Amino acid sequence: MPTTTRNRGRPPTTWLTTIQKDLKEIDLDEQDSRNRAVWRIRTRKADPK
């Protein structure tokens, strides 16, 4: 059994994980983010739900 210690609790939320979660929530992938027309259509909504 290893004798290393682990941090307690949830790992810290980073900027990148927040962006990835937001893109997944509005169903965008990396290719859509590079396509300006698709990006403008999908991100202009006030509430994507």
PQR file with spaces between the fields and no chain letter, atoms N, CA, C, O and H, PARSE charges and radii, in Angstrom:
ATOM       1  N    MET     1       0.842   -1.168    0.000 -0.4000 1.5000
ATOM       2  CA   MET     1       0.000    0.000    0.000 -0.0000 2.0000
ATOM       3  C    MET     1       0.898    1.245    0.000  0.5500 1.7000
ATOM       4  O    MET     1       1.813    1.347    0.817 -0.5500 1.4000
ATOM       5  N    PRO     2       0.639    2.193   -0.915 -0.5600 1.5000
ATOM       6  CA   PRO     2       1.485    3.387   -0.965  0.2800 2.0000
ATOM       7  C    PRO     2       1.286    4.270    0.264  0.5500 1.7000
ATOM       8  O    PRO     2       0.209    4.299    0.861 -0.5500 1.4000
ATOM       9  N    THR     3       2.326    4.973    0.621 -0.4000 1.5000
ATOM      10  CA   THR     3       2.264    5.825    1.813 -0.0000 2.0000
ATOM      11  C    THR     3       2.177    7.306    1.442  0.5500 1.7000
ATOM      12  O    THR     3       2.638    8.159    2.200 -0.5500 1.4000
ATOM      13  H    THR     3       3.201    4.950    0.137  0.4000 1.0000
ATOM      14  N    THR     4       1.601    7.613    0.303 -0.4000 1.5000
ATOM      15  CA   THR     4       1.462    9.015   -0.101 -0.0000 2.0000
ATOM      16  C    THR     4       0.186    9.600    0.487  0.5500 1.7000
ATOM      17  O    THR     4      -0.764    8.881    0.796 -0.5500 1.4000
ATOM      18  H    THR     4       1.227    6.919   -0.312  0.4000 1.0000
ATOM      19  N    THR     5       0.186   10.908    0.632 -0.4000 1.5000
ATOM      20  CA   THR     5      -1.010   11.571    1.144 -0.0000 2.0000
ATOM      21  C    THR     5      -1.776   12.188   -0.020  0.5500 1.7000
ATOM      22  O    THR     5      -1.202   12.531   -1.053 -0.5500 1.4000
ATOM      23  H    THR     5       0.958   11.492    0.381  0.4000 1.0000
ATOM      24  N    ARG     6      -3.053   12.317    0.167 -0.4000 1.5000
ATOM      25  CA   ARG     6      -3.904   12.924   -0.847 -0.0000 2.0000
ATOM      26  C    ARG     6      -4.541   14.177   -0.277  0.5500 1.7000
ATOM      27  O    ARG     6      -4.761   14.300    0.928 -0.5500 1.4000
ATOM      28  H    ARG     6      -3.520   12.039    1.007  0.4000 1.0000
ATOM      29  N    ASN     7      -4.832   15.104   -1.182 -0.4000 1.5000
ATOM      30  CA   ASN     7      -5.548   16.294   -0.756 -0.0000 2.0000
ATOM      31  C    ASN     7      -6.987   15.930   -0.433  0.5500 1.7000
ATOM      32  O    ASN     7      -7.563   15.029   -1.043 -0.5500 1.4000
ATOM      33  H    ASN     7      -4.654   15.004   -2.161  0.4000 1.0000
ATOM      34  N    ARG     8      -7.554   16.629    0.518 -0.4000 1.5000
ATOM      35  CA   ARG     8      -8.923   16.356    0.915 -0.0000 2.0000
ATOM      36  C    ARG     8      -9.877   17.228    0.118  0.5500 1.7000
ATOM      37  O    ARG     8      -9.555   18.358   -0.246 -0.5500 1.4000
ATOM      38  H    ARG     8      -7.086   17.361    1.013  0.4000 1.0000
ATOM      39  N    GLY     9     -11.053   16.684   -0.145 -0.4000 1.5000
ATOM      40  CA   GLY     9     -12.098   17.466   -0.789 -0.0000 2.0000
ATOM      41  C    GLY     9     -12.026   17.471   -2.305  0.5500 1.7000
ATOM      42  O    GLY     9     -11.238   16.757   -2.925 -0.5500 1.4000
ATOM      43  H    GLY     9     -11.315   15.765    0.151  0.4000 1.0000
ATOM      44  N    ARG    10     -12.865   18.291   -2.862 -0.4000 1.5000
ATOM      45  CA   ARG    10     -12.985   18.412   -4.307 -0.0000 2.0000
ATOM      46  C    ARG    10     -11.776   19.154   -4.879  0.5500 1.7000
ATOM      47  O    ARG    10     -11.268   20.083   -4.252 -0.5500 1.4000
ATOM      48  H    ARG    10     -13.506   18.871   -2.359  0.4000 1.0000
ATOM      49  N    PRO    11     -11.308   18.747   -6.078 -0.5600 1.5000
ATOM      50  CA   PRO    11     -10.206   19.489   -6.694  0.2800 2.0000
ATOM      51  C    PRO    11     -10.659   20.906   -7.064  0.5500 1.7000
ATOM      52  O    PRO    11     -11.839   21.115   -7.347 -0.5500 1.4000
ATOM      53  N    PRO    12      -9.757   21.866   -7.068 -0.5600 1.5000
ATOM      54  CA   PRO    12     -10.156   23.246   -7.349  0.2800 2.0000
ATOM      55  C    PRO    12     -10.655   23.404   -8.784  0.5500 1.7000
ATOM      56  O    PRO    12     -10.139   22.778   -9.709 -0.5500 1.4000
ATOM      57  N    THR    13     -11.659   24.247   -8.946 -0.4000 1.5000
ATOM      58  CA   THR    13     -12.197   24.529  -10.272 -0.0000 2.0000
ATOM      59  C    THR    13     -11.264   25.508  -10.971  0.5500 1.7000
ATOM      60  O    THR    13     -10.931   26.563  -10.432 -0.5500 1.4000
ATOM      61  H    THR    13     -12.078   24.756   -8.194  0.4000 1.0000
ATOM      62  N    THR    14     -10.850   25.144  -12.175 -0.4000 1.5000
ATOM      63  CA   THR    14      -9.955   26.005  -12.937 -0.0000 2.0000
ATOM      64  C    THR    14     -10.733   26.704  -14.043  0.5500 1.7000
ATOM      65  O    THR    14     -11.867   26.337  -14.353 -0.5500 1.4000
ATOM      66  H    THR    14     -11.121   24.287  -12.613  0.4000 1.0000
ATOM      67  N    TRP    15     -10.113   27.704  -14.626 -0.4000 1.5000
ATOM      68  CA   TRP    15     -10.730   28.440  -15.721 -0.0000 2.0000
ATOM      69  C    TRP    15     -11.027   27.505  -16.889  0.5500 1.7000
ATOM      70  O    TRP    15     -12.096   27.584  -17.494 -0.5500 1.4000
ATOM      71  H    TRP    15      -9.192   28.002  -14.375  0.4000 1.0000
ATOM      72  N    LEU    16     -10.086   26.623  -17.204 -0.4000 1.5000
ATOM      73  CA   LEU    16     -10.247   25.723  -18.338 -0.0000 2.0000
ATOM      74  C    LEU    16     -11.394   24.742  -18.118  0.5500 1.7000
ATOM      75  O    LEU    16     -12.168   24.497  -19.044 -0.5500 1.4000
ATOM      76  H    LEU    16      -9.218   26.559  -16.713  0.4000 1.0000
ATOM      77  N    THR    17     -11.526   24.179  -16.930 -0.4000 1.5000
ATOM      78  CA   THR    17     -12.621   23.241  -16.689 -0.0000 2.0000
ATOM      79  C    THR    17     -13.965   23.952  -16.742  0.5500 1.7000
ATOM      80  O    THR    17     -14.958   23.359  -17.164 -0.5500 1.4000
ATOM      81  H    THR    17     -10.898   24.378  -16.178  0.4000 1.0000
ATOM      82  N    THR    18     -14.015   25.209  -16.321 -0.4000 1.5000
ATOM      83  CA   THR    18     -15.255   25.978  -16.402 -0.0000 2.0000
ATOM      84  C    THR    18     -15.635   26.225  -17.856  0.5500 1.7000
ATOM      85  O    THR    18     -16.803   26.083  -18.219 -0.5500 1.4000
ATOM      86  H    THR    18     -13.209   25.691  -15.978  0.4000 1.0000
ATOM      87  N    ILE    19     -14.677   26.589  -18.687 -0.4000 1.5000
ATOM      88  CA   ILE    19     -14.940   26.827  -20.111 -0.0000 2.0000
ATOM      89  C    ILE    19     -15.388   25.536  -20.783  0.5500 1.7000
ATOM      90  O    ILE    19     -16.332   25.551  -21.573 -0.5500 1.4000
ATOM      91  H    ILE    19     -13.729   26.704  -18.392  0.4000 1.0000
ATOM      92  N    GLN    20     -14.732   24.428  -20.486 -0.4000 1.5000
ATOM      93  CA   GLN    20     -15.110   23.150  -21.083 -0.0000 2.0000
ATOM      94  C    GLN    20     -16.522   22.755  -20.685  0.5500 1.7000
ATOM      95  O    GLN    20     -17.275   22.245  -21.514 -0.5500 1.4000
ATOM      96  H    GLN    20     -13.965   24.416  -19.844  0.4000 1.0000
ATOM      97  N    LYS    21     -16.893   22.981  -19.435 -0.4000 1.5000
ATOM      98  CA   LYS    21     -18.239   22.669  -18.970 -0.0000 2.0000
ATOM      99  C    LYS    21     -19.272   23.543  -19.676  0.5500 1.7000
ATOM     100  O    LYS    21     -20.331   23.055  -20.070 -0.5500 1.4000
ATOM     101  H    LYS    21     -16.281   23.395  -18.761  0.4000 1.0000
ATOM     102  N    ASP    22     -18.971   24.825  -19.835 -0.4000 1.5000
ATOM     103  CA   ASP    22     -19.891   25.738  -20.511 -0.0000 2.0000
ATOM     104  C    ASP    22     -20.073   25.365  -21.978  0.5500 1.7000
ATOM     105  O    ASP    22     -21.193   25.401  -22.487 -0.5500 1.4000
ATOM     106  H    ASP    22     -18.111   25.221  -19.515  0.4000 1.0000
ATOM     107  N    LEU    23     -18.997   25.009  -22.661 -0.4000 1.5000
ATOM     108  CA   LEU    23     -19.095   24.613  -24.065 -0.0000 2.0000
ATOM     109  C    LEU    23     -19.892   23.325  -24.213  0.5500 1.7000
ATOM     110  O    LEU    23     -20.664   23.177  -25.161 -0.5500 1.4000
ATOM     111  H    LEU    23     -18.087   24.980  -22.248  0.4000 1.0000
ATOM     112  N    LYS    24     -19.711   22.400  -23.290 -0.4000 1.5000
ATOM     113  CA   LYS    24     -20.467   21.150  -23.340 -0.0000 2.0000
ATOM     114  C    LYS    24     -21.952   21.416  -23.086  0.5500 1.7000
ATOM     115  O    LYS    24     -22.815   20.774  -23.684 -0.5500 1.4000
ATOM     116  H    LYS    24     -19.084   22.520  -22.520  0.4000 1.0000
ATOM     117  N    GLU    25     -22.240   22.363  -22.199 -0.4000 1.5000
ATOM     118  CA   GLU    25     -23.621   22.689  -21.859 -0.0000 2.0000
ATOM     119  C    GLU    25     -24.378   23.283  -23.045  0.5500 1.7000
ATOM     120  O    GLU    25     -25.566   23.010  -23.215 -0.5500 1.4000
ATOM     121  H    GLU    25     -21.539   22.884  -21.713  0.4000 1.0000
ATOM     122  N    ILE    26     -23.707   24.089  -23.866 -0.4000 1.5000
ATOM     123  CA   ILE    26     -24.377   24.672  -25.030 -0.0000 2.0000
ATOM     124  C    ILE    26     -24.088   23.880  -26.302  0.5500 1.7000
ATOM     125  O    ILE    26     -24.401   24.334  -27.402 -0.5500 1.4000
ATOM     126  H    ILE    26     -22.742   24.311  -23.727  0.4000 1.0000
ATOM     127  N    ASP    27     -23.496   22.704  -26.156 -0.4000 1.5000
ATOM     128  CA   ASP    27     -23.262   21.763  -27.249 -0.0000 2.0000
ATOM     129  C    ASP    27     -22.372   22.355  -28.343  0.5500 1.7000
ATOM     130  O    ASP    27     -22.707   22.284  -29.525 -0.5500 1.4000
ATOM     131  H    ASP    27     -23.242   22.334  -25.262  0.4000 1.0000
ATOM     132  N    LEU    28     -21.256   22.927  -27.952 -0.4000 1.5000
ATOM     133  CA   LEU    28     -20.253   23.427  -28.887 -0.0000 2.0000
ATOM     134  C    LEU    28     -18.985   22.602  -28.733  0.5500 1.7000
ATOM     135  O    LEU    28     -18.638   22.183  -27.629 -0.5500 1.4000
ATOM     136  H    LEU    28     -20.984   22.984  -26.992  0.4000 1.0000
ATOM     137  N    ASP    29     -18.299   22.374  -29.837 -0.4000 1.5000
ATOM     138  CA   ASP    29     -17.007   21.713  -29.752 -0.0000 2.0000
ATOM     139  C    ASP    29     -15.936   22.662  -30.287  0.5500 1.7000
ATOM     140  O    ASP    29     -16.226   23.809  -30.627 -0.5500 1.4000
ATOM     141  H    ASP    29     -18.581   22.714  -30.734  0.4000 1.0000
ATOM     142  N    GLU    30     -14.720   22.182  -30.356 -0.4000 1.5000
ATOM     143  CA   GLU    30     -13.613   23.052  -30.750 -0.0000 2.0000
ATOM     144  C    GLU    30     -13.775   23.562  -32.175  0.5500 1.7000
ATOM     145  O    GLU    30     -13.459   24.718  -32.454 -0.5500 1.4000
ATOM     146  H    GLU    30     -14.485   21.250  -30.079  0.4000 1.0000
ATOM     147  N    GLN    31     -14.262   22.722  -33.077 -0.4000 1.5000
ATOM     148  CA   GLN    31     -14.448   23.152  -34.468 -0.0000 2.0000
ATOM     149  C    GLN    31     -15.499   24.250  -34.571  0.5500 1.7000
ATOM     150  O    GLN    31     -15.341   25.186  -35.355 -0.5500 1.4000
ATOM     151  H    GLN    31     -14.519   21.783  -32.850  0.4000 1.0000
ATOM     152  N    ASP    32     -16.572   24.145  -33.788 -0.4000 1.5000
ATOM     153  CA   ASP    32     -17.602   25.182  -33.811 -0.0000 2.0000
ATOM     154  C    ASP    32     -17.057   26.498  -33.280  0.5500 1.7000
ATOM     155  O    ASP    32     -17.456   27.567  -33.742 -0.5500 1.4000
ATOM     156  H    ASP    32     -16.701   23.385  -33.152  0.4000 1.0000
ATOM     157  N    SER    33     -16.166   26.432  -32.330 -0.4000 1.5000
ATOM     158  CA   SER    33     -15.608   27.664  -31.780 -0.0000 2.0000
ATOM     159  C    SER    33     -14.699   28.362  -32.788  0.5500 1.7000
ATOM     160  O    SER    33     -14.467   29.566  -32.675 -0.5500 1.4000
ATOM     161  H    SER    33     -15.842   25.564  -31.955  0.4000 1.0000
ATOM     162  N    ARG    34     -14.191   27.639  -33.752 -0.4000 1.5000
ATOM     163  CA   ARG    34     -13.349   28.243  -34.791 -0.0000 2.0000
ATOM     164  C    ARG    34     -14.176   28.765  -35.964  0.5500 1.7000
ATOM     165  O    ARG    34     -13.678   29.555  -36.766 -0.5500 1.4000
ATOM     166  H    ARG    34     -14.379   26.662  -33.844  0.4000 1.0000
ATOM     167  N    ASN    35     -15.425   28.335  -36.070 -0.4000 1.5000
ATOM     168  CA   ASN    35     -16.318   28.783  -37.133 -0.0000 2.0000
ATOM     169  C    ASN    35     -17.106   29.985  -36.611  0.5500 1.7000
ATOM     170  O    ASN    35     -17.998   29.830  -35.777 -0.5500 1.4000
ATOM     171  H    ASN    35     -15.829   27.693  -35.418  0.4000 1.0000
ATOM     172  N    ARG    36     -16.779   31.171  -37.098 -0.4000 1.5000
ATOM     173  CA   ARG    36     -17.352   32.407  -36.556 -0.0000 2.0000
ATOM     174  C    ARG    36     -18.870   32.466  -36.702  0.5500 1.7000
ATOM     175  O    ARG    36     -19.554   32.939  -35.794 -0.5500 1.4000
ATOM     176  H    ARG    36     -16.054   31.297  -37.775  0.4000 1.0000
ATOM     177  N    ALA    37     -19.405   32.000  -37.820 -0.4000 1.5000
ATOM     178  CA   ALA    37     -20.856   32.054  -38.037 -0.0000 2.0000
ATOM     179  C    ALA    37     -21.589   31.187  -37.015  0.5500 1.7000
ATOM     180  O    ALA    37     -22.578   31.625  -36.428 -0.5500 1.4000
ATOM     181  H    ALA    37     -18.849   31.616  -38.558  0.4000 1.0000
ATOM     182  N    VAL    38     -21.119   29.978  -36.801 -0.4000 1.5000
ATOM     183  CA   VAL    38     -21.742   29.080  -35.826 -0.0000 2.0000
ATOM     184  C    VAL    38     -21.579   29.641  -34.416  0.5500 1.7000
ATOM     185  O    VAL    38     -22.513   29.608  -33.615 -0.5500 1.4000
ATOM     186  H    VAL    38     -20.315   29.621  -37.278  0.4000 1.0000
ATOM     187  N    TRP    39     -20.398   30.152  -34.122 -0.4000 1.5000
ATOM     188  CA   TRP    39     -20.131   30.703  -32.789 -0.0000 2.0000
ATOM     189  C    TRP    39     -21.088   31.848  -32.475  0.5500 1.7000
ATOM     190  O    TRP    39     -21.640   31.900  -31.376 -0.5500 1.4000
ATOM     191  H    TRP    39     -19.639   30.179  -34.772  0.4000 1.0000
ATOM     192  N    ARG    40     -21.294   32.763  -33.415 -0.4000 1.5000
ATOM     193  CA   ARG    40     -22.168   33.916  -33.173 -0.0000 2.0000
ATOM     194  C    ARG    40     -23.612   33.480  -32.970  0.5500 1.7000
ATOM     195  O    ARG    40     -24.310   34.030  -32.119 -0.5500 1.4000
ATOM     196  H    ARG    40     -20.846   32.720  -34.307  0.4000 1.0000
ATOM     197  N    ILE    41     -24.064   32.504  -33.739 -0.4000 1.5000
ATOM     198  CA   ILE    41     -25.448   32.024  -33.596 -0.0000 2.0000
ATOM     199  C    ILE    41     -25.645   31.375  -32.230  0.5500 1.7000
ATOM     200  O    ILE    41     -26.638   31.635  -31.551 -0.5500 1.4000
ATOM     201  H    ILE    41     -23.497   32.057  -34.430  0.4000 1.0000
ATOM     202  N    ARG    42     -24.713   30.542  -31.837 -0.4000 1.5000
ATOM     203  CA   ARG    42     -24.871   29.779  -30.596 -0.0000 2.0000
ATOM     204  C    ARG    42     -24.638   30.594  -29.331  0.5500 1.7000
ATOM     205  O    ARG    42     -25.204   30.274  -28.286 -0.5500 1.4000
ATOM     206  H    ARG    42     -23.906   30.330  -32.389  0.4000 1.0000
ATOM     207  N    THR    43     -23.821   31.637  -29.401 -0.4000 1.5000
ATOM     208  CA   THR    43     -23.480   32.372  -28.187 -0.0000 2.0000
ATOM     209  C    THR    43     -24.295   33.640  -28.002  0.5500 1.7000
ATOM     210  O    THR    43     -24.105   34.324  -26.996 -0.5500 1.4000
ATOM     211  H    THR    43     -23.361   31.897  -30.250  0.4000 1.0000
ATOM     212  N    ARG    44     -25.179   33.989  -28.902 -0.4000 1.5000
ATOM     213  CA   ARG    44     -25.956   35.217  -28.771 -0.0000 2.0000
ATOM     214  C    ARG    44     -27.190   35.043  -27.893  0.5500 1.7000
ATOM     215  O    ARG    44     -27.862   36.026  -27.582 -0.5500 1.4000
ATOM     216  H    ARG    44     -25.333   33.434  -29.719  0.4000 1.0000
ATOM     217  N    LYS    45     -27.497   33.829  -27.494 -0.4000 1.5000
ATOM     218  CA   LYS    45     -28.662   33.576  -26.651 -0.0000 2.0000
ATOM     219  C    LYS    45     -28.365   34.006  -25.219  0.5500 1.7000
ATOM     220  O    LYS    45     -27.261   33.804  -24.713 -0.5500 1.4000
ATOM     221  H    LYS    45     -26.950   33.030  -27.747  0.4000 1.0000
ATOM     222  N    ALA    46     -29.363   34.599  -24.578 -0.4000 1.5000
ATOM     223  CA   ALA    46     -29.184   35.014  -23.186 -0.0000 2.0000
ATOM     224  C    ALA    46     -29.132   33.802  -22.264  0.5500 1.7000
ATOM     225  O    ALA    46     -28.322   33.762  -21.338 -0.5500 1.4000
ATOM     226  H    ALA    46     -30.260   34.763  -24.989  0.4000 1.0000
ATOM     227  N    ASP    47     -29.988   32.818  -22.509 -0.4000 1.5000
ATOM     228  CA   ASP    47     -30.025   31.606  -21.702 -0.0000 2.0000
ATOM     229  C    ASP    47     -30.080   30.419  -22.655  0.5500 1.7000
ATOM     230  O    ASP    47     -31.112   30.204  -23.290 -0.5500 1.4000
ATOM     231  H    ASP    47     -30.646   32.851  -23.261  0.4000 1.0000
ATOM     232  N    PRO    48     -29.008   29.640  -22.778 -0.5600 1.5000
ATOM     233  CA   PRO    48     -28.958   28.585  -23.785  0.2800 2.0000
ATOM     234  C    PRO    48     -29.873   27.393  -23.523  0.5500 1.7000
ATOM     235  O    PRO    48     -29.936   26.488  -24.355 -0.5500 1.4000
ATOM     236  N    LYS    49     -30.572   27.361  -22.414 -0.4000 1.5000
ATOM     237  CA   LYS    49     -31.407   26.199  -22.101 -0.0000 2.0000
ATOM     238  C    LYS    49     -32.722   26.217  -22.808  0.5500 1.7000
ATOM     239  O    LYS    49     -33.527   25.301  -22.639 -0.5500 1.4000
ATOM     240  H    LYS    49     -30.521   28.096  -21.738  0.4000 1.0000
